[in-house]
Amino acid sequence: MIKKILLIISIFLYTQANEIELTGTVISDNEKVITSRSMGFIKKVYVSEGSSVKKGDLLYEIDSSSLDSKKQEAQLSLEIQQNIYNNVKTNYERYKRLYIKDLVAKYDVEKLELELLNVKNMISIAKSKLKEVNAQYDYLKIKAPNDGLIIKKSIKTGEMATPSIPALILSDLSSLKIKTEVSESNLNSIKLGQDVNISIPSINFKSLGKISAIIPSVNAMTHSFTLKIAFDKKDYTIYPGMYTKLLIKPLNQEKI
């Protein structure tokens, strides 16, 4: 009986001693860098670091002064072409009546008909240009692509917004994972979908997660690989950056 108890204790201690213990960090698996598609002075910023936003919320707005000038030019161009069209059409109708009475040559009528067609094409181009300018107004209002938390703000009212330069970072709190590093010597002891015991000491959170990704890009300095752990946060409020403790039972011990 004593031997049996000692055997059970030995197995337990062996298992505990050989569990893979890791530390990790909570990350958002859907973190977006928000930038603008248009250049211009920032008219107003509606969020700050730590702001919670909903999909479609206005984040910041770019001044429309330069675009207003382009719109006026496009509208003026369209008006000019429409006036030209009205004049050409009037002449064309008059020449058609004169041609019926043999007072003008057919060539003159056909010339005006061709001119009328060309002006119609110019009107179509001017309308397309105006439509294109109007569509750019949507780019001046930068909105949240999804629900989330603003974790970084790099812009201020009055600064110049530049395409491709990060303005905000939006973190999706509904798509959280844990990121950790595992030594290459332990790679044979883990697999995708494997259970992981998770704890976040700061909020007394404990749960069971699963390995969702093993990223095969070894860190040359530490000889470690990146793991991502999927988990259910339940009703807890969990933020990216939180410290986590992880325990993984090696594959060769899962049946012990």
N, C-alpha and C positions, 0 to 999 in steps of 0.2 A: 504493500500500500504506500509506504514511504517512498519507495523507488518510483512508483507511478507519479506521485505528487512532484518529486524532484524532476522527473522527465518533463512533466507539463510546464513546470517553472522554467526549466532550461530552454524548452522550445519557445516559451513566451519571451524570455530575455533575449534569445537569439534573434527572434523576429523583430523585437523592438530595436535592438542594436543595429540591425541591418536595414531598417526603413530609411528611405531617402528623405532627409530633412532639407527643406529649401525655404528661402524667404523670397517674397515677391512683392509686386506693386500692382494695385488696381489701375487698369487703364480703360479708356473708352475705345471700343473696337470700331467706332464710327465717329472719329474726330475730324472735323472739317476746318480747313483754312479759308476764311472768307476774304475775298478781295473784290475789287470793282472791275467792270469792263470798260468804264469810261474814265477819262482824266478830267479833273476839275477840283475846285475848292470844296471842302467838306462844309456843307451848310449847317448840319446838325447831327450829333451822335445821340442815339436814343437809349443806349445801353452802357453798362460799365462792367468791370470784372466782377463776376459773381451773380450777374443778372440771369434769371431763368427766363427763357423765351419759348414761345410756341411757334410752330411752323407758320410762316407767312407774316410774322411780326416784323415791323420796320426796324432795322438795326441802325442804319445811318443814311443820310441823304446828301447828294452832291448838288452844288449850285448849278442852275440851268442856263446861266447867262450866255455862255458861248453857243449852246444848243438853240437858244431862243433866236440868236442871230441867223443861224443856219435855217431855222424854220421860216423866218421872215423872207430870206432869200428864195427858199423853195416855193413859198406862197406867191411871191412876186413873179417868179419865173412862170408859174402856172397861169397866173392872171394875164401875163403878157402873151403867152401862147393861145389862151382862150380868146383874147381880143383879136389876135392875128387871124385865128380861125373864123371868127365872126365876120371880119372884113373880107377874107378870101371867099367865104361862103356866099356873102352878099354879091360879090363880083361874079362868082360862078353862076349863081341863079340868074343874074342879069344877062350874062353872056349867053346862057342857054336860050333865053327868050329872044335875044338878038339873032342867034344862029338859026332859030326856027324861021325867022323872017329874012334869012340870007343876008344879014347886015354885018356879020363877022365870020371869020374863017373857022373851020372845025378845029384847026390846030390851036387856036386861042382858047377854045373851050377845053380841049384835052390838056392843055398846059395848066389851066386853072384847076382842073380835076386832079391832076398829079400833085399840084401844090397843096390842095386841100387834104389829100391823103398824107402828104409829108407832115403837115401841121398836126393832123390827128395823131401821128406817131410821136411827135414832139410833146403833145399834151399827155400821152400815156407815160412817156419818160418822166415828165415833170410830176405827174401824180405819184409815180413809183418813188421818186426822190422824196416827195413830201411824206409819203407813207413810211419810208425808211427813217426819216428824221423823227417822226412822231413815235416810232417804235423805240428809238434810243432813249426817250424819256423814262421808259420802264427801267433802264439800266442805271438811272440816277437814284433810284430808290432800292437800296440793297436790303433784301428781306431774308429771314431765317429759312433755310431749306428744310429744317426739321426741328422738333422740340429739342431742347438741350440747355446747357449752361455755358455762359461766356467765361472762359478760363483765362483768356488773354486779350487785351485791348491795346493796339499800337497806334491809334489815331486820336486826333483832337479836332474840335470844331475850328475851322479856319485853315487847317493844313491842306496840302495838296494830295488828293487821292490819285494813285498811280496804278494802272492795271498790272497785275502779277505781283504787286507788293502786298504782303499779308497785312490785313487791317485788324481782323479779329480771329480768334480760334474758338470754335463751337464744339463742345463735347456733349455727345449723346449719352445721357445717364441711363437710358433703357437698353444700352448695348455694352454692358461692362464685362470685362474679362480680367484675368490676372496674368501678368507677364513675369516670367522668372527665367533663370539660367540653370542649366544642368550640365554637369561635366560629361565629356565624351565617354568616360569610363562607365557611365551609368546608362548610356544609350540603349544597350542591349536589355536593360531591365525595365524599359517603359515602352508603351505603344499608344497610338491614337485611341481615344475612347476609354482609356484606363481611369479608374477612380482615383480621386485625390481628396484627402481630408484637408479642409480649409478652415483657417481661423483668422479673424481680424481682432486682435486683442483690444484695441482702443474702444470698440463698441460691443465687445463680448459676443461677436458673431461667429457661429460655427455652421459649416455646411459641407456637403459632399459635392465636389465638382468633377469634371472630366477633362482629360487632355484633348483640346480641340485642334492644336497645331504643334508640330515639331518642325521648327524652321532650320533647314540644313545649311546654315551659313555660320560655320564655326568661328568663334572669336579667337584670333591668333594669339592674343595676349593671355587669355584665361583658359583656352581650349574648352570652351563651353558652348552649348547650343541653347537657342531660345525656345521656351515652351509658352503656349498660351492655354490657360485653363478657363473653360466655360463653367458658369455657376449660376444658381438662382439666388438673387439677393433677398428674396422673400419680401417682407414689409420693412426691411431695414433701409435707412438712408445711408447710402454708400457713395463715396466720391472718388474720382480718379486721384491717384497719388497715395492712397491709404496703404499702410504697411500690412503685409499678410505673412502668415506662417503656413507652410505646406508639408504634408506627409504623404509619401507615395510608397506603397508596398511593392517591392520588386516583383517582376513577373514570375520568377522562379520560387517565390514564397507565397503567391496568392492561394495556392491549394493546401498550404500547411495549416 
